[in-house]
């Protein structure tokens, strides 16, 4: 029973990492496709969120970059469709 709980936690942690990696990559690709001059991608997730978590406050930098990218995409969608 303990091994099953441990396995679920490991699988859930890996799924979390893969999900945010893919999310960041898709947002970065959409920024490039819409020709929005903002640098964002999966490398930002790994640098600021995963490695930055060892410092403590650096995941907030990733959150800021993620929200800024989404705001830029939303503004572009509202203008161009």
ABEGO torsion letter per residue (X at the ends): XAAAAAAAAAAAAAAAAAAAAAAAAAAAAAAAAAGBBBBBBAAAAAAAAAAAAAAGAAAAAAAAAAAAAAAAAAAAAAAAX
